[in-house]
């Protein structure tokens, strides 16, 4: 076999190998949405959005997955690293990612972060065993408290509250780091006396804790919290309605944030336009996916809690609808 023949065969083999590993034109695309704990509303929100995306006529052949994740802070970092196409994040951590502040202070501001829309309000929910002696936020000092898993938005926000109160981990007899999916069981077993959860309500995990563990919802208020809410635009005063959870007949004062959906500016504007259209053209379906979504209205969804600029694709849709 001559040298020319050998070279010809090698070139053909390389071409065939390349053809075998290159995706076919028009192959199905996949969107991945970063959510949170399976016990939280983010996981339900991601799954609901995926259902709308996969059934949208504007997005044929698009697969969508919404895996459980560590939460807001991890989602924002994974989004920036290109490991996610969309992410759900608390409004406070969206703000800090855009500005390179707080837990993102060691990073440069994420100038590519873009907002699509906001979802439900999320209350800072403090749940304590009735035998713990905890009647107000200040009583957490010296107690066994689940402060949340690293990477979650609730852990980050709890650390801000701790700084506001002049606390650190040593202020508690135990500062547990359990994810949201495990904290109710830990409360029931008296491993911790209190847990915090930043979550839309009603929430099954909180309902389980108050129903099965003889726990109650504790007010989160006072001058330090008033100063915190006044200082940051992404926080707002909230009330957890009385009667929402068993054994808690009265409204409970607290504060909270807003759940938001974000993407990178590098995500194709036509894709984002179609995702946004799939959600808002089927908003009644989303409202029915979870009680926390029941009162979603476009006017608030396109503005509340959005610190990052609107993505070009979402902005195009909102202008078409005459909302902006």
N, C-alpha and C positions, 0 to 999 in steps of 0.2 A: 504493500500500500504506500503510495507516494505521500510526501509531506503535504502537498496541496490538498489531497483527499482527507488527510487527518485533520488539517485545520478546518476544512469545510464541515466535517462531522462534529468537531468541537463547537463551532459556531452554532450549528443547528441544535446541538444538545443544550447549549446555553439558552437559546431562544425558547426551546420547549420548556425548560425549567422555569424561565421567567413567566411564560404563559400560564404555567400551572399554579404559580404563587400569586399572580396578580388578580385581584377581585374582578369579576366580570362587570362590564358596564351595566348600570341600572340595578346592581345588587341592592338588597334591602339595607337600609341604614338603621343604626340603633342610637337612641338617646338614653342617657343615664342621668337620673335625677338623684342627687344626694339628699337624704331625708334626715332621719334620727332614729331613736329607739323604736322598736316595734310596739312598745307600750304607749308611745306618744302620738300626737295628732299629725306631726310632720310625716310620719310613715303613711298614715291614711291619706294625707294630702297628696303625697307623691304618687301613690297608687291611683287615686282618683284622676289626677292630671294625665297619667299614663293611659288610663282607659279612654279619656277624651281624645288624646293624640292618636291612639291606635285605631280609633273608629272614625276619625275625621277624614272626609273625602279629600281635603286639601293635602293630606299627608299619606298618600298610598304607599304601602310597603314599608312604612316606618315602624320599627319595633321600639318599645319603650320599657325601661326597667327602673324600678325605684327601690334599691336595696336599703336595708337598715344601715345607718352609719353612726359615728360617734357624736354627730350633731353639728351645730352651726359653725363653730370655729374650724373644725376639721373639714367641713364642706367647703368653706371659703378658700381654704388653703389647697384643697384638692382641685377645686375649680380653676384656681390660678395656675396650678401645675398641669392643667389639661387632662386630668383624670376623670372629670365630670363635664357634661355639657350644660347641665342646669343644676341649681342647688336651692334648697330652702334654708333660710337663715333668719335669725332674729334681727330686728331692725337696728338694735344697738351694735351688733357685731358687723352688720353691713356698713354702718357708719365708721367704725374703727378700721375696717379693712380699706375703705376708700381713703381714709385720712392717715393711715399708718400710725394709729395710736393704740394705747392700752396693750392688749395682748398681741397686737400687730406692730408694736413700736419698733421691733428689731427688723421689720420688713420695710421696703419702700412702699409708699401709698400705691394701692392697686388701681392704676389709672385706666385699666381695661375692664374693670368691673362695671356691669350694666344691670339695671333693674328692669324687670318685666311688669310685675304687679305685686301688690300685697294681698294677704289673705286675712286670717282671723286675728283678733287680739289675744294676747297670751298673758295671763296673770301670774305674778310671782306668788305661788301657792305654798304656804307653810302648813304642814300637817304634823300634828304632835299627838302622842299617846296621852290619854286623859290622866294617867297616873304619873306623868312626867314632871308635873309642877310648872309646865310651860303655858303661860296665859297670854304672853305678848312676845314680840320679837326679841326684846332685851333679855328675856329669860333663857335664850339659847346658850348664853355663856355658861361654861362648866358642864354642859350636857353632851350626850352622844348624838351627833348630827351627821346625816349623810349630806355632804356638800356637793356631790355630783362627780361624774367621771371626767378626767382631763379630756379636753377637746370638745366638750359639750358647751352649748350656750348657757345652760343653767349654771354650770360650774363657774364660767367666766363672770356671769352676773352676780352669783353668790359671793365671789371674791371682791367684787366692787362694793356690795353691801357690807361685807366684812370690814373693808377699809373704811367705809363711811361710819361704821359703828366703832372703829378703833380696835378691831379684832384681828387675830391671825389664827392659824391652825391650832396654836397652843391655847387659845381661848376656850377650846372645847375639850372635854375629857376624852372624846374620840371624834376625829374628823374623818369619816368614812368616805370612800370614793366609788361607791357603787353606781352602775348605770341605772337609768330610770326603770328598766325592766325588772330590776332586782330589789328596789328599795322598799316597796310595799311589804314584801315578804320579810325583809329585815326588820321593818317596823313591827310587824305582827309577832315576830320571834323575840322582840325586845333587844335585838342587837344594836339598834339605834332607837333613840327616843323621839326623834323628829327627822323629817325629810323635807327638802324643798324641791319644787317642780315648777318650771316656767312653762305653762302649757295652756292651750285653749280648753275651755270648759263647755260641757261636762267631760271629764276624763275618766276612763274605766279604772286606771290604776289608782287614782285618788279615791274614787267611789269604793273600790275594794278595801282600801286602807281604813276609811271611816266606817265601813259596814262590818268588817270582819276583825278589826284590830282595836276597837274601842278608841278611835282617834277622832280628832276634831280639827277644824280649819282655824288657824290663828291669825289675828289681825296683824298686818305689817304696816305700821304707821308711826307717826311721831316726827319730831323736828328733823332728825337726820334723813329720814326718807323724804320729807317735804323738800329739803334742800337738794337732794339728789334729783328728784323729779323736775324741780325748777331749773336745775343746772343744765340738763341734757334734753334736747328736743325729741329724742327717740323714746323717752319714757313718758308715761301718762298715768294719772290716778285711775284706779279701777275698783270695781266692787264685784265680789263673787256673790251672785244672788242667793238669798236665803231659800232653803228648801231644795236647792239643787243637789245637795248631798245629804244622805241620811244623818239625822241627829244634829243638823246645822240649820236651824230654822231662820236665822237672821242673816242679813247682808253682812259681808266681811270686807272691810276696807283693805286695799293693798295697792300695788302699782304694777305696771306691766309694759310689755313691748308689743310689736306687731310682727307676725310671721311674713316673710317676703320671699319672692321667687326671683333669683338672679341668674345671670349668665355672663359669659365673656363677650366683649365687643367683637372677638374673632369668630363667634358663631354666626353663620350665614344669616343675613337679615331676612331673606325670604323664608327660611326655616322658622325664625323667631316670629315673623308675621303670622305664619300658619299656625304655630303653637298658640299664640295669643288669640287668634281668631277661633281656634277650636275650643278654648276655655270660655271666652266671653259669648260666643254664639250658643253655647250649651251651659250657661251659668246656672240654670235651674237644676240641671243634673249634678253639678258640683255642689250646689247648696244642699242637695239631698244626700250627699255622700257621708256627711257627719254633722251632728248638731252644732258643732263649732262654726260651720260654714253657713248656717241658716240665714244669717243677716248680711251676707256679702252684697255690697252694692258697688257698681263700677266707679262712681264718683270718689269713693274712698280708696278703692283698690288701685287706682292709678296715681295716687298721691301719698297716702298715709305711710309713714315709716320708710320712704324711699330717699336715701341719701345719695346713692349712685345715680348718674344720669340714666334716663330711659334708653333702652336699646333701640337702635334705629328701626328694627322690625316692629317692635311693640308701638313705638311712636307713630309709625305709618298707619297702623291699624286704628289707634285712638283718634288720629286726625280724620281718617275716613269716616269714623262714627260721629265726628263733631264734638268729641269730648275734650279736645284740646285745641 
